[in-house]
Amino acid sequence: MITCKYCGRKWRNMQSLRMHLRFCPERKKVRNNWVRFTIRDGSRSATLCVISRSPKTIRALEDQHRLLIGGQMDPVFFLGIAEGFRLQGLIETRLEGS
């Protein structure tokens, strides 16, 4: 058994471990691979940092962020969508700035 040095999960062979490392959230944190979304509301701005095992979840957030940047969505709605994903366990978040 081979153990992932980032999250501690055990794998039967090296190929399984390599596949896991592509999406390991703990590895993404160590390597600072957060996907960053800038949020502006008037004079205030912040950055929502997101890590997900699923590229589909990131793409869905990117689509919603395009609506936010285009002015078709309020920042509160975007943060609500991100919070919903977080509560479902699909993403991990961190907020930078204020």
Backbone as ProteinMPNN parsed JSONL, in Angstrom:
{"seq_chain_A": "MITCKYCGRKWRNMQSLRMHLRFCPERKKVRNNWVRFTIRDGSRSATLCVISRSPKTIRALEDQHRLLIGGQMDPVFFLGIAEGFRLQGLIETRLEGS", "coords_chain_A": {"N_chain_A": [[0.85, -1.181, 0.0], [0.498, 2.211, -0.811], [0.946, 5.426, 0.508], [-0.622, 8.601, 0.436], [1.203, 11.492, 0.824], [0.126, 13.91, 1.481], [-2.637, 13.826, 2.277], [-2.92, 11.387, 3.544], [-4.353, 9.153, 2.667], [-4.597, 5.747, 1.58], [-3.299, 3.799, -1.133], [-3.459, 1.233, -3.645], [-1.623, 0.942, -5.745], [0.989, 2.666, -7.604], [0.02, 4.054, -9.823], [-2.643, 4.569, -9.141], [-2.237, 6.314, -7.021], [-0.986, 8.453, -8.373], [-3.107, 9.352, -9.986], [-4.889, 10.16, -8.003], [-3.431, 12.279, -6.882], [-3.735, 14.33, -8.71], [-6.139, 15.535, -8.049], [-6.166, 15.891, -5.309], [-7.222, 17.629, -2.511], [-5.715, 18.511, -0.307], [-3.12, 18.572, -1.282], [-3.401, 20.558, -3.198], [-3.779, 22.748, -1.53], [-1.285, 22.92, -0.229], [0.358, 23.489, -2.388], [-0.635, 25.918, -3.08], [-2.758, 26.164, -4.935], [-5.209, 27.532, -5.221], [-8.261, 28.533, -6.681], [-9.042, 31.708, -7.672], [-11.52, 34.175, -7.166], [-12.455, 37.387, -7.852], [-14.297, 39.729, -6.032], [-16.31, 42.513, -6.132], [-17.903, 45.192, -4.532], [-19.176, 48.083, -4.789], [-17.019, 50.294, -3.281], [-15.608, 48.418, -1.905], [-13.614, 45.435, -1.969], [-12.921, 41.959, -2.383], [-11.403, 38.697, -2.32], [-12.446, 35.57, -3.225], [-11.292, 32.462, -2.5], [-11.021, 29.228, -3.809], [-11.039, 25.692, -3.572], [-11.472, 22.637, -5.184], [-12.271, 19.193, -5.686], [-13.458, 18.502, -8.006], [-13.404, 19.411, -11.369], [-15.694, 20.25, -12.705], [-17.266, 21.6, -10.841], [-15.72, 23.865, -10.375], [-15.838, 25.005, -12.928], [-18.568, 25.598, -13.033], [-18.732, 27.577, -11.038], [-17.057, 29.471, -12.248], [-18.614, 30.185, -14.466], [-20.771, 31.445, -13.169], [-19.356, 33.505, -11.995], [-18.607, 34.991, -14.212], [-21.078, 36.11, -14.859], [-21.371, 37.722, -12.621], [-19.2, 39.542, -12.922], [-20.0, 40.723, -15.282], [-22.085, 42.253, -14.411], [-24.62, 41.233, -14.152], [-25.36, 39.881, -11.934], [-25.719, 40.001, -8.407], [-23.184, 40.492, -5.889], [-23.78, 39.207, -3.47], [-25.46, 37.097, -4.173], [-23.678, 35.501, -5.653], [-21.845, 34.788, -3.644], [-23.618, 33.341, -2.094], [-24.16, 31.126, -3.732], [-21.61, 29.962, -3.776], [-21.375, 29.381, -1.051], [-23.399, 27.491, -0.775], [-22.335, 25.372, -2.327], [-20.141, 24.87, -0.681], [-21.358, 23.999, 1.699], [-22.449, 21.635, 0.803], [-20.209, 20.16, 0.571], [-18.676, 20.21, -1.695], [-16.736, 22.085, -2.305], [-13.906, 23.821, -0.855], [-13.387, 26.809, 0.909], [-11.833, 30.074, 1.151], [-11.549, 33.364, 2.277], [-10.113, 36.324, 1.155], [-8.959, 39.566, 1.933], [-11.087, 42.51, 2.331]], "CA_chain_A": [[0.0, 0.0, 0.0], [1.225, 3.474, -0.922], [0.199, 6.457, 1.217], [-0.5, 9.982, -0.025], [1.876, 12.245, 1.886], [-0.627, 15.123, 1.776], [-3.879, 13.583, 3.021], [-2.828, 10.156, 4.319], [-5.114, 8.038, 2.102], [-3.76, 4.645, 1.105], [-3.613, 3.356, -2.482], [-2.887, -0.085, -3.944], [-0.469, 1.019, -6.643], [1.496, 4.007, -7.878], [-0.854, 4.712, -10.789], [-3.788, 5.082, -8.385], [-1.764, 7.48, -6.279], [-0.784, 9.56, -9.327], [-4.429, 9.849, -10.364], [-5.408, 10.856, -6.823], [-2.692, 13.528, -6.654], [-4.25, 15.379, -9.596], [-7.307, 16.167, -7.463], [-6.064, 15.89, -3.846], [-7.385, 18.99, -2.007], [-4.626, 18.881, 0.601], [-1.97, 18.904, -2.136], [-3.684, 21.858, -3.8], [-3.539, 23.773, -0.503], [0.156, 23.036, -0.018], [0.932, 24.118, -3.577], [-1.311, 27.201, -3.263], [-3.517, 26.081, -6.182], [-6.563, 28.035, -5.02], [-8.856, 29.291, -7.784], [-9.418, 32.981, -7.045], [-12.589, 34.949, -7.781], [-12.505, 38.731, -7.296], [-15.657, 40.203, -5.784], [-16.319, 43.944, -5.84], [-19.207, 45.748, -4.189], [-18.905, 49.494, -4.553], [-15.594, 50.577, -3.06], [-14.984, 47.272, -1.233], [-13.314, 44.276, -2.806], [-12.385, 40.791, -1.677], [-11.113, 37.577, -3.202], [-12.902, 34.267, -2.751], [-10.378, 31.406, -2.941], [-11.779, 27.983, -3.832], [-10.405, 24.43, -3.975], [-12.458, 21.583, -5.39], [-11.772, 17.979, -6.331], [-14.135, 18.36, -9.29], [-13.292, 20.541, -12.3], [-17.034, 20.711, -13.086], [-17.702, 22.574, -9.84], [-14.978, 25.099, -10.646], [-16.409, 25.586, -14.149], [-19.872, 26.179, -12.687], [-18.46, 28.835, -10.345], [-16.516, 30.418, -13.231], [-19.753, 30.691, -15.237], [-21.498, 32.394, -12.325], [-18.489, 34.666, -11.78], [-18.733, 35.806, -15.422], [-22.31, 36.891, -14.692], [-21.083, 38.732, -11.596], [-18.332, 40.548, -13.53], [-20.81, 41.407, -16.29], [-23.092, 43.078, -13.765], [-25.93, 40.59, -14.194], [-25.591, 39.19, -10.663], [-25.272, 40.698, -7.205], [-22.146, 39.719, -5.191], [-24.37, 38.386, -2.408], [-25.932, 35.858, -4.796], [-22.509, 34.682, -5.975], [-21.354, 34.215, -2.389], [-24.608, 32.343, -1.683], [-23.918, 29.916, -4.53], [-20.374, 29.366, -3.266], [-21.659, 28.827, 0.281], [-24.172, 26.26, -0.998], [-21.374, 24.335, -2.716], [-19.318, 24.542, 0.485], [-22.168, 23.217, 2.633], [-22.615, 20.299, 0.219], [-18.924, 19.488, 0.629], [-18.08, 20.18, -3.027], [-15.585, 22.986, -2.362], [-13.394, 24.441, 0.365], [-13.237, 28.226, 0.587], [-11.09, 30.995, 1.996], [-11.817, 34.727, 1.829], [-8.972, 37.222, 1.348], [-9.326, 40.974, 1.795], [-12.399, 42.877, 2.889]], "C_chain_A": [[0.897, 1.245, 0.0], [0.344, 4.558, -0.306], [0.451, 7.821, 0.596], [0.113, 10.799, 1.102], [1.131, 13.527, 2.26], [-1.859, 14.851, 2.641], [-3.888, 12.271, 3.798], [-3.635, 8.985, 3.786], [-4.163, 6.995, 1.535], [-4.266, 4.158, -0.25], [-2.882, 2.059, -2.783], [-1.651, -0.013, -4.824], [-0.129, 2.474, -6.947], [0.598, 4.765, -8.858], [-2.099, 5.29, -10.1], [-3.411, 6.332, -7.607], [-1.576, 8.674, -7.206], [-2.12, 10.179, -9.736], [-5.043, 10.65, -9.216], [-4.735, 12.216, -6.65], [-3.154, 14.656, -7.564], [-5.365, 16.169, -8.926], [-7.266, 16.262, -5.94], [-6.173, 17.325, -3.305], [-6.252, 19.433, -1.078], [-3.376, 19.261, -0.184], [-2.165, 20.277, -2.785], [-3.45, 22.993, -2.803], [-2.049, 24.009, -0.299], [0.808, 23.776, -1.178], [0.284, 25.462, -3.91], [-2.038, 27.243, -4.611], [-4.977, 26.484, -5.981], [-7.019, 28.732, -6.296], [-9.432, 30.546, -7.153], [-10.47, 33.704, -7.87], [-12.646, 36.303, -7.081], [-13.959, 39.17, -7.185], [-15.578, 41.667, -5.397], [-17.75, 44.382, -5.555], [-18.982, 47.215, -3.829], [-17.414, 49.727, -4.414], [-14.865, 49.41, -2.379], [-14.693, 46.158, -2.226], [-12.717, 43.176, -1.937], [-12.123, 39.717, -2.723], [-11.583, 36.297, -2.531], [-11.981, 33.221, -3.35], [-11.085, 30.066, -2.771], [-10.869, 26.832, -4.243], [-11.512, 23.39, -4.087], [-11.779, 20.378, -6.017], [-12.329, 17.869, -7.745], [-13.944, 19.586, -10.178], [-14.659, 21.092, -12.72], [-17.547, 21.769, -12.11], [-16.999, 23.905, -10.064], [-15.531, 25.781, -11.889], [-17.758, 26.237, -13.872], [-19.69, 27.511, -11.966], [-17.899, 29.885, -11.304], [-17.63, 31.016, -14.085], [-20.537, 31.723, -14.44], [-20.673, 33.66, -12.088], [-18.508, 35.584, -13.01], [-19.986, 36.667, -15.365], [-22.101, 38.011, -13.686], [-20.256, 39.87, -12.187], [-19.102, 41.363, -14.559], [-21.899, 42.289, -15.713], [-24.484, 42.48, -13.757], [-26.288, 39.894, -12.887], [-25.031, 40.034, -9.524], [-24.202, 39.85, -6.497], [-22.695, 38.806, -4.099], [-24.878, 37.06, -2.973], [-24.774, 34.931, -5.129], [-21.953, 34.022, -4.713], [-22.319, 33.158, -1.851], [-24.445, 31.036, -2.432], [-22.674, 29.198, -4.019], [-20.601, 28.729, -1.891], [-22.471, 27.541, 0.164], [-23.277, 25.105, -1.408], [-20.534, 23.898, -1.523], [-20.096, 23.667, 1.467], [-22.424, 21.803, 2.118], [-21.312, 19.503, 0.24], [-18.227, 19.418, -0.724], [-16.834, 21.042, -3.132], [-15.132, 23.336, -0.948], [-13.079, 25.883, 0.01], [-12.362, 28.935, 1.605], [-11.344, 32.381, 1.428], [-10.624, 35.596, 2.161], [-9.453, 38.658, 1.134], [-10.664, 41.263, 2.451], [-12.944, 44.087, 2.207]], "O_chain_A": [[1.902, 1.315, 0.707], [-0.859, 4.608, -0.563], [1.587, 8.164, 0.268], [-0.404, 10.798, 2.219], [1.472, 14.166, 3.255], [-2.1, 15.556, 3.621], [-4.771, 12.058, 4.63], [-3.614, 7.912, 4.389], [-3.069, 7.316, 1.07], [-5.47, 4.103, -0.501], [-1.805, 1.81, -2.24], [-0.731, -0.816, -4.67], [-0.87, 3.389, -6.588], [0.432, 5.978, -8.737], [-2.549, 6.382, -10.447], [-4.179, 7.292, -7.546], [-1.964, 9.79, -6.862], [-2.239, 11.402, -9.821], [-5.647, 11.699, -9.44], [-5.396, 13.197, -6.308], [-2.981, 15.826, -7.225], [-5.525, 17.358, -9.204], [-8.254, 16.678, -5.335], [-5.315, 18.156, -3.602], [-5.878, 20.606, -1.071], [-2.651, 20.175, 0.209], [-1.221, 21.057, -2.906], [-2.982, 24.069, -3.177], [-1.6, 25.151, -0.208], [1.705, 24.594, -0.975], [0.623, 26.076, -4.921], [-1.948, 28.231, -5.34], [-5.879, 25.841, -6.517], [-6.237, 29.447, -6.923], [-10.219, 30.466, -6.21], [-10.351, 33.837, -9.088], [-12.858, 36.372, -5.87], [-14.747, 39.005, -8.117], [-14.874, 42.032, -4.455], [-18.685, 43.989, -6.253], [-18.639, 47.537, -2.692], [-16.638, 49.402, -5.312], [-13.637, 49.418, -2.289], [-15.425, 45.962, -3.196], [-12.099, 43.433, -0.904], [-12.567, 39.823, -3.867], [-11.175, 35.98, -1.414], [-11.892, 33.1, -4.571], [-11.676, 29.795, -1.726], [-10.037, 26.971, -5.14], [-12.37, 23.274, -3.212], [-10.828, 20.52, -6.786], [-11.731, 17.208, -8.593], [-14.292, 20.695, -9.772], [-14.772, 22.271, -13.054], [-18.194, 22.731, -12.523], [-17.622, 24.961, -9.954], [-15.679, 27.003, -11.909], [-18.059, 27.301, -14.411], [-20.41, 28.47, -12.245], [-18.23, 31.065, -11.188], [-17.606, 32.207, -14.397], [-20.924, 32.76, -14.978], [-21.225, 34.756, -11.993], [-18.434, 36.806, -12.876], [-19.962, 37.827, -15.776], [-22.596, 39.122, -13.874], [-20.576, 41.04, -11.976], [-18.877, 42.566, -14.692], [-22.572, 43.004, -16.456], [-25.441, 43.16, -13.387], [-27.394, 39.373, -12.743], [-24.002, 40.694, -9.667], [-24.295, 38.622, -6.499], [-22.13, 37.744, -3.837], [-24.743, 36.018, -2.332], [-24.861, 33.721, -4.919], [-21.631, 32.834, -4.719], [-21.892, 32.19, -1.223], [-24.575, 29.96, -1.848], [-22.678, 27.979, -3.849], [-20.072, 27.654, -1.609], [-22.251, 26.6, 0.927], [-23.427, 23.99, -0.909], [-20.245, 22.713, -1.36], [-19.552, 22.703, 2.006], [-22.596, 20.876, 2.909], [-21.312, 18.305, -0.042], [-17.282, 18.646, -0.889], [-15.962, 20.768, -3.956], [-15.872, 23.168, 0.021], [-12.559, 26.155, -1.072], [-12.174, 28.482, 2.735], [-11.353, 32.552, 0.209], [-10.164, 35.618, 3.302], [-10.266, 38.92, 0.248], [-11.29, 40.384, 3.043], [-14.037, 44.544, 2.54]]}, "name": "protein", "num_of_chains": 1, "seq": "MITCKYCGRKWRNMQSLRMHLRFCPERKKVRNNWVRFTIRDGSRSATLCVISRSPKTIRALEDQHRLLIGGQMDPVFFLGIAEGFRLQGLIETRLEGS"}
